[in-house]
Amino acid sequence: MNEIFDPLNLVLMGLAVFILFRLRSVLGKRTGNERPPFDPYSKPEQPNEQSNGQDNVIPLPNQTDQPTDSVAEQPHGGDVVIDKVAPEGSALNSALKQILSVDRSFEPEEFLGGARAAYEMIVMAFADGDKKALSNLLSPEVYEGFVSAIEDREKRGETIESTFVGIDKSEIVEAALKGSIAQVTVKIHSQLISATRDKAGEVVDGDPAKVSEVVDIWTFARDTNTRDPNWKLVATESAE
């Protein structure tokens, strides 16, 4: 029993109490309102109220500090972008805004970027005879036509050597909203090196040493009633 009142034990107990008190004052107490642990893969539900609004913040189109009622009266950012892509009052401008009215995420410039990427993938997949890649990018009708051309080429024993040089220009030339189906037509100016060889390896079409200028008019479509954001190629034609 005398060990309990040992002066050294009293000093150690007092030191432990002091350290616990200091930790509590530094770390604070849980109140039930703490922020959850940071998850780098989750989207924040609300903006950080403690942020000064400048660090790591990308402003959205027409983002303001006005109340919600006032913001609702502001024009959608996509309307302004569309006016730059197509003259205000034109049929194309009206059609693009119709698409925007049912798909508020529609951005003409982002769409063009996706169309250019799809164009390169489709052209190269067709040259390589990659049916699987084409099936994800084409409508059933267009896919059937591409596959038929690939199979005819294979029956003749022909192969295509193709190099995609790049796209010089792309522009939206037509658009329409048919029910829930949005359609956008793009005119693409590209540069390709392409040559078709027969069974013997002789060139029967194109030139493996020449860069050719190609102008295509392709129409992409998507159902705005679905959650699938991907557009598929539904029609092709040559401008020449």
C-alpha positions in Angstrom: 0.0 0.0 0.0 2.9 2.3 0.7 4.0 2.1 -2.9 0.8 4.0 -4.0 2.0 7.1 -2.1 5.5 6.9 -3.4 6.6 10.4 -4.4 7.9 9.2 -7.7 4.6 7.6 -8.6 2.8 10.9 -7.8 5.2 12.8 -10.1 4.6 10.3 -12.9 0.8 10.5 -12.5 0.9 14.2 -12.6 3.0 14.3 -15.7 0.7 11.9 -17.5 -2.3 14.1 -16.6 -0.5 17.2 -17.9 0.4 15.5 -21.2 -3.2 14.2 -21.7 -4.5 17.7 -21.1 -2.1 19.3 -23.6 -2.9 16.7 -26.3 -6.6 17.3 -25.8 -6.2 21.1 -26.1 -4.1 20.7 -29.3 -6.2 18.0 -31.1 -9.6 19.2 -29.9 -12.7 17.2 -29.1 -15.0 15.4 -31.5 -18.2 17.2 -32.0 -19.9 15.0 -34.6 -19.4 17.7 -37.3 -15.9 16.7 -38.4 -15.1 16.4 -42.1 -14.8 12.8 -43.3 -11.4 11.4 -44.3 -10.2 12.7 -47.7 -11.0 10.4 -50.6 -9.1 11.3 -53.8 -11.6 9.4 -55.9 -14.7 11.1 -54.6 -16.3 14.4 -55.8 -16.9 17.1 -53.2 -20.5 17.5 -52.4 -20.1 21.2 -51.7 -17.4 23.8 -52.3 -14.9 24.2 -49.5 -16.3 27.1 -47.5 -12.8 27.9 -46.1 -11.3 28.3 -49.5 -10.5 31.8 -50.8 -12.0 30.8 -54.2 -8.7 31.0 -56.0 -6.6 27.9 -55.1 -7.2 24.8 -57.3 -10.6 26.2 -58.5 -11.6 26.1 -62.2 -14.6 28.5 -62.6 -17.6 27.2 -64.5 -19.2 29.2 -67.3 -21.2 32.1 -65.9 -20.3 31.2 -62.4 -21.3 34.0 -60.0 -21.7 34.7 -56.3 -25.3 35.7 -56.8 -28.2 33.9 -55.1 -29.7 30.9 -56.8 -32.7 32.8 -58.1 -30.5 35.3 -59.9 -28.2 32.6 -61.3 -31.2 30.9 -62.9 -31.9 34.0 -64.9 -28.4 34.0 -66.4 -27.9 32.5 -69.9 -26.4 29.1 -70.0 -22.7 29.1 -70.9 -23.3 26.8 -73.8 -25.5 29.4 -75.5 -22.5 31.8 -75.6 -20.2 29.1 -77.1 -22.8 28.1 -79.7 -23.1 31.7 -80.8 -19.3 31.6 -81.5 -19.6 28.3 -83.4 -22.7 29.2 -85.5 -24.0 32.7 -86.3 -26.8 33.7 -84.0 -30.2 33.4 -85.8 -28.9 30.8 -88.3 -30.5 27.3 -88.7 -27.4 25.7 -87.3 -27.4 27.9 -84.2 -31.0 27.1 -83.5 -30.5 23.4 -84.0 -27.5 23.3 -81.6 -29.4 25.2 -79.0 -32.2 22.7 -79.3 -29.7 19.9 -78.5 -28.4 22.0 -75.6 -31.9 22.4 -74.3 -32.2 18.6 -73.7 -28.6 17.9 -73.0 -27.1 20.7 -70.8 -23.7 19.1 -70.9 -23.4 19.5 -74.7 -20.4 21.6 -75.6 -19.7 22.1 -79.4 -15.9 22.4 -78.9 -15.7 19.3 -76.8 -17.9 17.5 -79.3 -15.5 18.4 -82.1 -12.6 17.2 -80.1 -14.3 13.8 -79.6 -15.3 13.7 -83.3 -11.7 14.2 -84.4 -10.5 11.4 -82.1 -13.3 9.1 -83.3 -12.5 9.9 -86.9 -8.8 8.9 -86.5 -9.8 5.7 -84.6 -12.4 4.7 -87.2 -10.2 5.4 -90.2 -7.3 3.3 -88.7 -9.6 0.5 -87.5 -11.1 0.2 -91.0 -7.6 0.0 -92.5 -6.6 -2.6 -90.0 -9.8 -4.6 -90.4 -10.5 -4.2 -86.6 -14.2 -5.0 -86.4 -14.3 -5.0 -82.6 -13.0 -1.4 -82.4 -15.5 -0.3 -85.1 -18.4 -1.9 -83.3 -18.0 0.5 -80.4 -17.9 3.6 -82.6 -20.5 2.9 -85.3 -24.3 2.6 -85.5 -25.5 -0.9 -86.5 -26.2 0.2 -90.1 -22.9 1.9 -90.7 -21.0 -1.0 -89.0 -22.7 -3.4 -91.4 -21.4 -1.4 -94.3 -17.9 -1.1 -93.0 -17.7 -4.9 -92.2 -19.0 -5.7 -95.6 -16.2 -3.6 -97.2 -13.6 -5.2 -95.0 -14.8 -8.8 -95.8 -14.8 -8.0 -99.6 -11.3 -6.7 -99.3 -10.2 -9.8 -97.4 -11.8 -12.1 -100.0 -9.7 -10.4 -102.7 -6.6 -10.9 -100.6 -6.0 -7.1 -100.4 -4.5 -5.2 -97.5 -4.4 -1.5 -96.7 -1.3 0.3 -95.5 -2.4 3.5 -93.8 -0.7 6.3 -91.9 -2.8 9.0 -90.3 -0.9 12.3 -90.6 -3.4 14.6 -89.0 -6.5 16.8 -89.2 -6.1 20.3 -90.7 -9.6 21.5 -89.9 -13.0 20.3 -88.5 -16.2 22.2 -88.2 -19.9 21.5 -87.4 -21.9 22.1 -90.6 -25.3 20.7 -89.6 -27.3 19.6 -86.6 -30.8 18.4 -85.8 -32.9 17.1 -82.9 -35.3 14.3 -84.0 -37.3 13.3 -81.0 -34.7 12.4 -78.4 -32.0 11.7 -81.0 -29.4 14.5 -81.4 -27.5 14.5 -84.7 -24.4 16.6 -85.5 -22.7 16.6 -88.8 -19.0 17.4 -89.0 -16.8 18.3 -92.0 -13.3 17.0 -91.5 -10.2 17.9 -93.5 -7.5 15.4 -92.9 -4.2 14.2 -94.3 -3.6 10.5 -94.9 -1.0 8.2 -96.5 -2.8 5.2 -97.8 -2.1 2.4 -100.2 -4.0 -0.8 -101.0 -1.9 -3.9 -102.0 -3.1 -7.1 -103.7 -2.1 -10.6 -102.9 1.2 -10.2 -104.7 2.0 -7.0 -102.8 1.5 -4.7 -105.7 -0.1 -1.3 -105.1 -3.6 -1.3 -106.7 -4.9 1.9 -105.1 -3.3 4.9 -103.4 0.3 5.8 -103.0 2.5 4.7 -100.0 4.8 7.7 -100.5 2.2 10.4 -101.0 0.2 12.4 -98.4 -3.4 12.8 -99.7 -5.8 15.5 -98.7 -9.2 14.0 -97.7 -12.4 15.8 -96.9 -15.2 13.8 -95.2 -18.6 14.7 -94.0 -19.6 12.5 -91.1 -22.8 12.5 -88.9 -22.7 11.5 -85.3 -25.8 10.8 -83.1 -26.8 9.9 -79.6 -30.0 9.3 -77.7 -30.3 12.2 -75.2 -32.8 10.1 -73.1 -30.0 7.6 -72.1 -27.1 8.0 -69.7 -24.7 6.9 -72.3 -22.7 10.0 -73.3 -21.1 8.5 -76.3 -21.9 9.5 -79.9 -21.8 7.0 -82.7 -21.2 7.5 -86.4 -24.5 7.1 -88.3 -23.7 8.4 -91.8 -20.7 9.1 -94.0 -20.1 10.9 -97.3 -17.3 12.4 -99.2 -17.2 16.1 -100.0 -15.4 15.4 -103.3 
